[in-house]
Amino acid sequence: MSHARKKPPVMKTKQKEEVNKKALIWIGSVFVVTVAVMAVLLIVDQ
């Protein structure tokens, strides 16, 4: 008697993708802010 295997829930993979997107957005925004601050400091220093 073999039972049909259940597929893993789709919601789990979507949650992981959302977390990855949020992490990428955070890393990108931190990078952009850092570059902007460095540029402003270089401009002010001259």
Residue pairs with C-beta under 8 A, 6 or more apart in sequence:
none
